[in-house]
Amino acid sequence: MRLPPRPDLHWKDDGTPVDERVGDVYYSVEDGLAESRAVFLAGCGLPEAWQDRAQFTIAELGFGTGLNFLAAWQMWRENRPAQGWLNFVSFEGFPLDAEDVERALKPWPELSELAAELSAKWPPRAKGVRHISWPEERISLTLHVGLIADTLPEAQFHADAWFLDGFSPAKNEAMWDDTLWPLIAERSTPGAGAATFTVAGAVRRGLSTAGFKVEKQPGHGRKRERLEAVLDGRPETLPPGNSDRRKIAIVGAGIAGACLAHTLTERGAAVTVFERDGAPAQGASGNPLALVMPRLDAADTVQARLLIDAYLSAQAFYEGRPGTAVTETLHTPRNAQEIERFQRLLAAPPLDLEQLEAVRGNGVLHKKSLILEPAKLIPALLEKIDIHTQVQAEIDYEARTVSGTAFDAVILANGWHMQADLPELDLTGRLGQVEWFRSDVSAPPAAQASGHYALAFENTRLWGATFANQNGPEPDISAQATEENLAALEALNPYWRQEIRKAELKARAGVRATTADRLPLIGALPIENQMHADRQKLERRSWSIAPEAYARPGIYIAGGFGSRGFTWAPWAAQILTSIIFEDPLPVRREALRMIVPNRQILRKLKRSNA
């Protein structure tokens, strides 16, 4: 089953939610909020433990209703260090729906404001990693959805405190399995605290074996005892007034650079953007309209999951921004092979009916896809960002400078122009041409897709796009591409033909930087010569290396997005921001291996060895 199962939810007469699957309640009948504060917050020494910390990470097994998260958030509001940032990482195998969360949290009016904030950003039901941030509160939630045996080994973070809040060990054995304790220790900082309501012997022994000093403490309510534990070591503290304001340079002001600049600035970075053209979004990001729709694979693979993570990240990021409209995209199959793929996809869908639906003609309807207006969206993302236009950025990778100015990190997000300076990335240019015109008739947002796409929004009609080989450094508009696009439009939407005859047609072309596996490059710039020097060692290891291996310190890549730049860009920004600030990563480790830039050089080394 590709969708995460719902809990078997039942509501008791007093309003307490129960999961009949395990026969256990989500929180204490007496007062779940008081229990959360006593068992988890006080049990982990909060708020004292996060004082004088630039950032603090709480990890939780069992997100449930989100009550513990909101209790921590409320305490954070009242006791936050001036420069602090709180990361909350949680794991949930049986996620509730938004309306159930709202109902479950109603008994506590004092949490109503925060509960509304959480409900407003409640993620769609899908397996994967959802990252939600409230920058004005300096807090973020990274939610891993899936069975704990699958999600915890793939998660990347180091927790300063653990809330062990799965259902009772006697009723939910998987959440308390012996194999989890070493993973918890590995993902903890020295001196990390852990707290739980249970005093089961297996839990005490598991924590002790993993290196925690475990003590029983007086319980809360009807429970006589609870556990507190501390991992060996001393927590790292920072001098009072320590600032986490990092200086970041971004090369490129298309959608990749804009998403990065916005996300990094919200996290607290001082961002400078360098753009070779006279204004942002003059390259492949500059079409009048852009479509964000999912690429859904029929099989449940690592690639299929990361594609969903990126799409849902884009949905959440663009919501409510200028130049953004939610629409339904009618996606029709091009051939018999695609009909079969759609049928397999719908037989085991990775998204629920709020997102995906079968339609007549063997097609699918993407119900929350997006039409974007880059001319409105990208300037809004870059508002108040320090931008230097008409600058050919000169980068010293060793000194980490751009045009002579030193930065804590430099991110290359300049699309196809990246290939000229970094041929080792093995990018291929693909020419994408679209046709468009301004109509006298304003239309609601509408999209159709079948290889090509046709978009209507207000007075703009746009269709395309080609995906041809690009030989030169700059794009050229061609009559052949125009004919190809018109033929595709005839199949997609023949009703436009009458208006096209009298319209002033325009064309626009851009070069998309593409990788051989059609996946992006997100991560550190690899040190190519060191990888070549270690070729024999890599071969002996069957070409298996860690995502962070051979990384050039402080130099990062966000590119190779192909024709899905507006889908990949928000996800890439989240990942790189987390890497730079050493926050929990909003991506599974297996997915990171598939997008890390060092794979391009590794691929060439393997081919040359064949």
C-alpha positions as a printed Julia matrix, in Angstrom:
610×3 Matrix{Float64}:
   0.0    0.0     0.0
   1.56   3.28   -1.12
  -0.71   5.57    0.9
  -0.07   5.66    4.65
  -3.02   3.99    6.43
  -5.34   6.03    8.6
  -5.75   5.07   12.25
  -8.91   3.2    13.16
 -10.24   6.26   14.95
 -12.96   6.18   17.61
 -14.1    9.03   19.85
 -15.04   8.26   23.46
 -17.94  10.02   25.13
 -15.55  12.44   26.85
 -14.03  13.43   23.48
 -10.83  11.4    23.82
  -9.61   9.92   20.51
  -8.76   6.21   20.5
  -7.01   4.18   17.83
  -8.94   0.89   17.83
  -6.14  -0.69   15.8
  -4.02  -0.85   18.97
  -6.74  -0.15   21.52
  -5.03   2.86   23.04
  -5.81   6.54   23.62
  -3.9    9.45   22.1
  -3.68  11.38   25.37
  -4.59  11.23   29.03
  -8.25  11.38   29.94
  -7.43  13.69   32.88
  -5.44  16.29   30.94
  -3.27  15.44   27.99
  -1.66  18.88   27.86
  -0.63  18.77   31.51
   0.78  15.28   30.92
   2.75  16.5    27.91
   4.25  19.31   29.96
   5.07  17.1    32.93
   6.31  14.0    31.12
   8.03  15.38   28.03
   8.86  19.07   28.48
   9.89  18.91   32.12
  11.25  15.39   31.61
  13.75  16.74   29.05
  14.69  19.73   31.18
  12.89  22.32   29.08
  13.03  25.24   28.72
  16.4   25.44   30.53
  18.05  22.98   28.12
  17.63  25.24   25.09
  18.89  28.45   26.66
  22.1   29.87   25.08
  21.59  27.6    22.07
  21.58  28.91   18.51
  19.36  25.98   17.65
  17.75  23.09   19.48
  16.26  19.9    18.07
  13.48  17.86   19.64
  12.72  14.45   18.13
   9.51  12.56   18.77
   8.34   9.02   18.1
   4.61   9.22   17.44
   3.29  12.59   16.24
  -0.36  11.65   16.82
  -2.53  14.73   17.29
   0.45  17.09   17.43
  -0.25  17.91   21.09
   3.37  17.53   22.2
   4.54  19.7    19.32
   2.09  22.47   20.23
   3.03  22.25   23.92
   6.69  22.65   22.96
   5.83  25.5    20.59
   3.9   27.33   23.3
   6.83  26.96   25.72
   9.22  28.1    22.99
   7.15  31.26   22.47
   7.4   32.08   26.15
  11.05  31.09   26.71
  12.87  31.4    23.39
  16.53  32.44   23.28
  16.98  35.66   21.32
  18.88  33.99   18.47
  17.38  30.54   18.87
  15.7   28.26   16.35
  13.68  25.19   17.36
  13.63  22.14   15.11
  10.96  19.54   15.86
  11.36  16.17   14.1
   8.56  13.64   14.4
   7.61  10.23   13.04
   4.11   8.98   12.31
   2.97   5.8    10.57
  -0.79   6.36   10.75
  -1.41  10.09   10.21
  -4.67  11.71   11.2
  -6.66  13.89    8.82
  -6.7   17.64    9.43
 -10.29  17.69   10.67
  -9.5   14.97   13.24
  -6.51  16.97   14.5
  -8.69  20.05   14.88
 -11.26  18.06   16.85
  -8.65  16.4    19.05
  -7.08  19.74   20.03
 -10.33  21.55   20.89
 -10.2   20.73   24.64
  -7.34  23.27   25.03
  -8.45  26.8    24.04
  -5.05  28.14   25.12
  -3.56  26.24   22.15
  -6.22  27.35   19.66
  -4.03  29.88   17.85
  -1.15  27.44   17.43
  -3.53  24.6    16.55
  -4.99  26.77   13.78
  -1.46  27.45   12.48
  -0.75  23.72   12.38
  -4.09  22.83   10.77
  -3.61  25.49    8.08
  -0.39  23.8     6.98
  -1.43  20.2     7.61
   0.18  18.14    4.83
  -1.66  15.92    2.34
  -1.81  12.21    3.14
   1.26  10.68    1.54
   4.35   8.81    2.64
   7.57  10.78    2.73
   9.06  13.79    4.48
   7.07  16.98    5.01
   8.9   20.09    6.18
   6.85  22.98    7.58
   8.36  26.22    8.81
   7.07  29.23   10.75
   9.98  31.67   10.29
   8.42  34.46   12.36
   8.29  31.99   15.28
  11.75  30.57   14.47
  10.41  27.03   14.56
  10.09  24.22   12.03
   8.46  20.8    11.91
   9.95  17.93    9.92
   7.43  15.09    9.77
   8.45  11.64    8.53
   5.35   9.74    7.42
   5.63   5.96    7.23
   6.35   2.98    9.44
   9.07   3.72   11.98
  11.24   0.79   10.85
  11.38   2.42    7.41
  11.59   6.11    8.33
  13.94   6.38   11.32
  16.93   4.66    9.61
  16.58   7.07    6.66
  16.25  10.26    8.74
  19.22  12.62    9.18
  19.39  14.79   12.3
  20.86  15.0    15.79
  18.36  15.5    18.59
  18.98  17.33   21.83
  15.81  15.87   23.35
  13.52  12.91   22.65
   9.8   12.58   23.3
   9.17   8.83   23.23
   5.4    8.96   22.85
   4.26   5.99   20.85
   1.24   4.06   22.06
   1.88   1.69   24.96
   4.73  -0.82   24.31
   2.32  -3.68   25.03
  -0.03  -2.48   22.3
   2.35  -1.03   19.7
   5.47  -3.18   19.71
   6.89  -1.82   16.44
   7.36   1.67   17.92
   9.42   0.22   20.8
  11.38  -2.45   18.92
  14.89  -3.24   20.19
  16.42  -2.27   16.84
  15.38   1.38   17.34
  17.47   2.16   20.44
  20.87   2.25   18.66
  19.31   4.46   15.97
  18.04   6.86   18.62
  21.5    7.07   20.18
  23.15   7.63   16.78
  20.75  10.5    16.11
  21.37  12.21   19.45
  23.81  14.88   20.56
  26.03  14.25   23.63
  23.99  14.84   26.76
  20.66  14.54   24.95
  17.65  13.96   27.17
  14.83  11.48   26.6
  11.49  11.2    28.31
   8.58   8.77   28.18
   5.45   7.89   30.14
   6.27   4.17   30.18
   8.53   2.35   32.63
   8.42  -0.97   30.78
  11.51  -3.07   31.41
  12.27  -3.47   27.71
  12.32   0.32   27.29
  14.62   0.82   30.27
  16.99  -1.88   29.05
  16.94  -0.59   25.47
  17.83   2.96   26.48
  20.53   1.76   28.87
  22.12  -0.51   26.27
  22.18   2.41   23.82
  24.16   4.55   26.27
  21.47   6.46   28.16
  21.47   6.82   31.92
  17.87   5.94   32.86
  15.96   6.93   36.01
  12.4    6.45   37.17
  10.54   9.59   38.2
   7.11  10.24   39.75
   4.4    9.86   37.13
   1.55  12.1    36.11
  -2.12  11.55   36.87
  -2.95   7.89   37.32
   0.52   6.77   36.25
   2.74   6.23   39.26
   6.07   6.42   37.43
   7.69   7.62   34.23
  11.21   7.57   32.77
  13.85  10.21   32.22
  17.11   9.4    30.46
  20.29  11.26   29.5
  22.84  10.18   26.9
  26.48  10.1    27.98
  28.4   13.3    27.22
  28.05  17.03   27.72
  25.78  19.15   25.51
  27.42  21.83   23.44
  26.53  25.35   24.56
  27.18  28.63   22.81
  28.16  32.0    24.29
  25.22  34.29   25.06
  24.36  36.53   22.12
  25.83  34.12   19.57
  24.41  34.89   16.12
  23.63  32.32   13.46
  23.47  34.93   10.68
  25.44  33.39    7.85
  26.54  35.26    4.73
  25.38  33.38    1.65
  26.03  34.14   -2.03
  23.7   32.78   -4.69
  24.69  32.84   -8.35
  21.56  33.03  -10.5
  18.21  34.81  -10.06
  15.87  32.36  -11.76
  13.37  30.28   -9.81
  16.14  28.2    -8.18
  18.0   31.25   -6.93
  14.8   33.02   -5.87
  13.55  30.07   -3.78
  16.96  29.7    -2.18
  17.25  33.4    -1.38
  13.79  33.52    0.15
  14.16  30.33    2.21
  17.65  31.17    3.47
  16.6   34.7     4.42
  13.65  33.34    6.4
  16.05  31.04    8.24
  18.18  34.06    9.19
  20.9   34.26    6.53
  22.23  37.45    4.93
  21.82  36.66    1.23
  23.42  38.29   -1.81
  22.31  37.25   -5.3
  24.5   37.68   -8.4
  22.75  37.66  -11.79
  24.44  37.89  -15.2
  21.37  39.4   -16.91
  19.86  42.82  -16.31
  16.95  41.46  -14.26
  15.85  38.23  -12.55
  14.22  35.36  -14.48
  15.54  36.17  -17.94
  16.49  32.57  -18.73
  14.49  29.34  -18.6
  12.44  30.67  -15.66
  11.09  33.61  -17.62
   8.1   32.17  -19.53
   4.79  34.04  -19.06
   3.26  30.98  -17.36
   4.64  27.84  -15.73
   2.95  24.6   -14.74
   3.61  22.65  -11.54
   2.16  19.14  -11.77
   3.45  15.85  -10.38
   5.42  13.22  -12.2
   3.99  10.06  -10.69
   5.64   6.69  -11.23
   3.61   3.48  -11.11
   6.19   1.67   -8.97
   6.95   2.57   -5.35
  10.65   3.34   -5.76
  13.06   5.76   -4.12
  12.77   7.98   -7.19
   8.98   7.86   -7.11
   8.95   8.93   -3.45
  11.35  11.83   -3.88
   9.3   13.09   -6.84
   6.25  13.22   -4.57
   8.22  14.94   -1.81
   9.38  17.62   -4.24
   5.89  18.16   -5.68
   4.2   18.48   -2.28
   6.98  20.8    -1.15
   6.3   23.02   -4.17
   2.57  23.0    -3.48
   3.08  24.15    0.09
   5.75  26.72   -0.77
   3.82  28.52   -3.5
   0.46  28.54   -1.73
  -0.9   32.06   -1.41
   2.07  33.76   -3.08
   1.71  36.41   -5.81
   1.43  34.92   -9.29
   0.13  31.56   -8.05
  -3.17  29.9    -8.99
  -4.42  26.46   -8.0
  -5.92  24.51  -10.89
  -6.81  21.03  -12.1
  -4.6   19.53  -14.78
  -6.17  17.0   -17.11
  -3.39  14.57  -17.93
  -4.2   12.28  -20.87
  -2.04   9.32  -21.94
  -0.05   9.57  -25.17
   0.01   5.9   -26.05
  -0.89   2.38  -24.93
   2.2    2.16  -22.73
   1.16   5.29  -20.87
  -2.42   4.01  -20.52
  -1.04   0.94  -18.77
   1.17   3.09  -16.54
  -1.79   5.27  -15.51
  -3.85   2.18  -14.72
  -1.1    0.76  -12.51
  -0.7    4.15  -10.84
  -4.4    4.43  -10.02
  -4.54   0.86   -8.74
  -2.07   1.82   -5.99
  -2.08   5.63   -5.85
   0.64   7.48   -3.9
  -1.71  10.45   -3.33
  -5.29  10.46   -2.1
  -8.47  11.64   -3.81
  -7.92  15.23   -2.76
  -4.94  15.24   -5.12
  -5.46  12.56   -7.76
  -8.49  11.14   -9.57
  -9.22   8.92  -12.55
 -11.12  10.5   -15.47
 -12.67   9.27  -18.69
 -10.36   8.36  -21.52
  -7.84   6.62  -19.26
  -6.54   9.93  -17.99
  -5.86  11.33  -14.54
  -6.79  14.63  -12.95
  -4.18  16.39  -10.82
  -6.56  18.34   -8.63
  -4.16  20.69   -6.84
  -1.61  21.47   -9.5
  -0.49  25.06  -10.0
  -0.19  27.66  -12.72
   2.46  30.25  -11.92
   3.23  33.7   -13.33
   7.01  34.01  -12.93
   6.97  37.75  -13.62
   4.96  38.22  -10.41
   6.23  35.29   -8.34
  10.0   35.65   -8.67
  10.22  39.39   -7.85
   8.03  38.72   -4.79
  10.43  36.0    -3.62
  13.4   38.33   -4.16
  11.83  41.3    -2.44
  14.3   42.9     0.01
  17.1   40.59   -1.22
  20.44  42.21   -2.11
  20.67  41.57   -5.88
  23.57  42.48   -8.15
  22.49  42.32  -11.8
  24.61  42.35  -14.97
  27.42  40.71  -13.01
  29.51  37.88  -14.39
  30.29  36.34  -11.01
  33.94  35.38  -10.54
  34.08  32.51   -8.06
  37.11  31.38   -6.11
  36.04  27.95   -4.85
  38.94  27.58   -2.43
  38.63  31.04   -0.86
  34.82  30.91   -1.08
  34.59  34.36   -2.64
  32.36  35.82   -5.34
  33.8   38.79   -7.22
  36.26  39.31   -4.38
  33.78  39.18   -1.48
  34.05  36.32    1.02
  30.96  34.32    2.06
  30.2   31.51    4.48
  28.63  29.58    1.61
  28.23  29.97   -2.15
  25.38  28.33   -4.07
  25.46  27.91   -7.84
  21.91  28.16   -9.18
  22.57  29.56  -12.64
  21.04  26.79  -14.72
  22.65  25.96  -18.05
  25.43  28.51  -17.52
  26.8   26.23  -14.79
  28.06  23.78  -17.4
  30.59  26.22  -18.87
  32.49  26.53  -15.57
  31.81  23.02  -14.23
  31.92  20.53  -17.1
  32.47  17.71  -14.61
  28.77  17.99  -13.72
  27.99  16.52  -17.15
  24.91  18.67  -17.77
  23.07  18.5   -21.08
  21.25  21.49  -22.55
  17.67  20.96  -23.72
  15.93  23.69  -25.68
  12.41  24.39  -24.52
  10.24  26.61  -26.69
   6.7   27.77  -25.88
   4.12  29.72  -27.87
   1.72  32.2   -26.33
  -0.62  35.11  -26.9
  -2.78  37.57  -25.03
  -6.49  36.88  -25.37
  -9.34  39.39  -25.16
 -11.14  36.92  -22.9
 -10.15  36.38  -19.28
 -10.24  32.72  -18.25
  -9.93  30.9   -14.93
  -6.75  28.83  -14.48
  -6.9   25.66  -16.58
  -4.28  23.15  -17.68
  -4.07  20.13  -19.97
  -1.06  17.89  -20.44
  -0.01  15.0   -22.63
   3.7   15.22  -23.3
   3.15  18.89  -24.11
   0.85  21.18  -22.12
  -1.65  23.98  -22.7
  -2.28  26.63  -20.04
  -4.92  29.34  -19.75
  -4.92  31.93  -17.0
  -6.7   35.25  -17.15
  -5.75  36.73  -20.56
  -2.73  34.55  -21.24
  -2.78  31.38  -23.37
   0.45  29.38  -23.52
   1.4   25.99  -24.89
   4.49  23.86  -25.47
   7.14  22.95  -24.68
   9.72  21.36  -26.89
  12.63  19.39  -25.45
  15.29  19.47  -28.17
  19.06  19.2   -28.05
  20.84  22.5   -27.48
  24.18  23.0   -29.16
  25.08  26.64  -28.5
  25.18  28.67  -25.28
  22.05  30.73  -26.06
  18.54  29.6   -27.09
  17.15  30.13  -30.59
  13.48  30.29  -31.55
  12.71  28.05  -34.52
   9.8   27.67  -36.91
  10.1   23.9   -36.57
   9.51  24.13  -32.83
   6.51  26.38  -33.43
   4.99  23.79  -35.76
   5.63  21.02  -33.25
   3.92  23.01  -30.51
   0.93  23.85  -32.73
   0.49  20.18  -33.64
   0.56  19.27  -29.94
  -1.98  21.99  -29.15
  -4.32  20.66  -31.82
  -4.43  17.38  -29.94
  -4.72  18.99  -26.52
  -7.14  21.81  -27.16
  -8.42  22.26  -30.74
 -10.88  24.9   -29.53
  -8.07  27.46  -29.43
  -7.5   27.32  -33.18
 -10.05  30.03  -34.04
  -8.59  32.54  -31.6
  -5.04  31.69  -32.67
  -5.79  32.7   -36.26
  -6.43  36.31  -35.24
  -4.02  36.56  -32.29
  -0.54  38.01  -32.26
   1.47  34.86  -31.54
   4.73  35.07  -29.64
   7.4   32.49  -28.96
   9.98  32.16  -26.24
  12.84  29.68  -25.81
  15.07  28.77  -22.9
  17.78  26.21  -22.28
  17.11  23.71  -19.5
  20.1   22.09  -17.81
  19.38  18.36  -17.63
  21.1   15.32  -16.13
  21.29  11.85  -17.64
  18.93  10.38  -15.04
  16.54  13.38  -15.16
  17.07  14.02  -11.45
  18.42  17.32  -10.09
  21.79  18.16   -8.59
  21.26  19.28   -4.99
  24.15  19.31   -2.56
  27.84  20.13   -2.22
  30.06  20.68   -5.24
  32.25  17.55   -5.41
  36.05  17.66   -5.5
  36.61  16.01   -8.87
  40.39  15.52   -8.75
  40.16  13.77   -5.38
  37.52  11.39   -6.73
  39.75  10.57   -9.7
  42.7   10.0    -7.39
  40.6    7.58   -5.33
  39.24   5.72   -8.34
  40.65   2.32   -7.38
  39.41   2.72   -3.81
  35.94   3.62   -5.11
  35.91   0.6    -7.39
  36.8   -1.69   -4.49
  33.83  -0.23   -2.62
  31.56  -1.04   -5.59
  31.3    2.69   -6.31
  29.29   3.24   -3.13
  29.97   6.55   -1.37
  28.13   8.69    1.14
  26.2   11.73   -0.12
  28.51  14.04    1.83
  31.71  12.43    0.49
  34.21  14.48   -1.54
  32.31  17.67   -0.75
  33.98  21.02   -1.39
  33.4   22.96    1.86
  30.85  25.73    1.58
  30.17  25.4    -2.17
  26.78  24.03   -3.21
  24.8   23.2    -6.33
  21.1   23.63   -7.12
  20.65  22.74  -10.76
  20.01  20.13  -13.42
  16.28  20.74  -12.98
  15.38  20.07  -16.62
  11.8   20.99  -17.48
  10.65  20.87  -13.84
  12.5   23.81  -12.38
   9.47  25.26  -10.62
   8.8   21.88   -9.0
  12.34  21.13   -7.87
  13.32  24.63   -6.69
  11.42  24.88   -3.35
  12.53  21.38   -2.3
  16.15  22.13   -3.22
  15.97  25.34   -1.19
  14.73  23.46    1.88
  17.47  20.84    1.58
  20.36  23.25    1.08
  19.14  25.6     3.81
  19.04  22.64    6.21
  22.54  21.53    5.19
  24.01  25.01    5.59
  22.4   25.61    9.0
  22.97  22.0    10.14
  19.25  21.55   10.69
  17.47  18.19   10.37
  17.38  17.29    6.69
  13.91  17.28    5.07
  14.85  14.35    2.84
  15.45  10.64    3.22
  19.08   9.56    3.02
  18.34   7.19    0.12
  16.8   10.1    -1.8
  19.79  12.32   -1.06
  22.05   9.74   -2.7
  20.04  10.07   -5.9
  20.32  13.86   -6.15
  23.8   14.52   -4.75
  26.15  16.13   -7.34
  29.02  13.67   -6.76
  26.98  10.97   -8.54
  27.69  12.65  -11.88
  31.45  12.23  -11.54
  31.01   8.74  -10.11
  28.92   7.79  -13.14
  31.65   8.93  -15.54
  34.32   7.06  -13.55
  32.29   3.86  -13.74
  31.73   4.25  -17.49
  35.4    4.85  -18.19
  36.22   1.71  -16.22
  33.88  -0.5   -18.28
